[in-house]
Amino acid sequence: MVAAAGPAWHRRGNALNPRQPPECLFRQPLDRAANRREDSAFIEAALADPETLFAPVWRSRSLMKGVADGAPEAVLLTAAAAEAVRMAGGPWGFLGLWEGRPVFAVDCSEAADPLPLLPEGMGAFTDLRAVAGLLPPGEASVLAHARGLMHWRTKHRFCGVCGAPCEPRSAGHAMACTACKAQHFPRTDPAVIMLVVRGDSVLLGHSTRFPNTVMYSTLAGFVEPGESLEEAVRREVKEEAGIDVGEVVYHSSQPWPFPSSIMLGFYGEALSEAITIDPEELRDARWFTRAEMLDPEAHGFALPRGDSIARRLIEDWLAQA
């Protein structure tokens, strides 16, 4: 940084720590210090402290250096360097403490170009999603935290109950309606992502949204109201690929603030084999054998990138051999 028991195909490790999650976006280095959010004296002092760090967000992009060289690192601003972007009047929020130093997010999206407001050589604003897996441990998590909180703040300036303006509370982690007094809090949308297994093969799909024309990945979808996670897994697989799923087993989760989701990873046991795709969701779906999965390039397809929970689901399944 600058400035449980079941089939063998889903058992691994010990009962308390069955799997290690994907590195990207998981190793949160911050103490979120939620107990300090209502301490106005602490927040005021932290905002004025020259040792405080600020993570700027510009139109959902994060400030980084080294991107062109393939070695990106987060740029967090000191209080002095952040003064100009803070004066632009955008939302801000307290993220927590990093080794005792307060860290805030600050949104500077109102600026047509925020770089002239910063000291020279501070890097450039970059899409976190594109480079998260290349950042040093912990940095992607901090930038994701900042991005997610600022996205919520910029989208909830008005009350969803009566339409009146809202005011920030709890150091940026709540919004209070100035008219009806309704309280609004950051939301996270749960999405399931699942590797469906049948014998020694797995089901992968090629989404209509994939920019990589040969990549196949696990199926995924959002959880609907009144639905359990297991029900969501079965419904999404049935809707997208026509496959019936029986047993569903949790694997791990991955924050995905693009813009405000969390990916909940599962294995699902297929009860049927014939595939019928939903063409609005998938261009193709097929069963891949273990041998094909071990050498995708030789078989003309690509797997999801290594920092994704989809890839970890696949690699953990392959490790069961």
Summary of the structure (lengths in Angstrom):
residues: 321
radius of gyration: 21.9
end to end distance: 38.6
largest distance: 62.8
contacts: 1010
relative contact order: 0.15
helix: 26%
strand: 31%
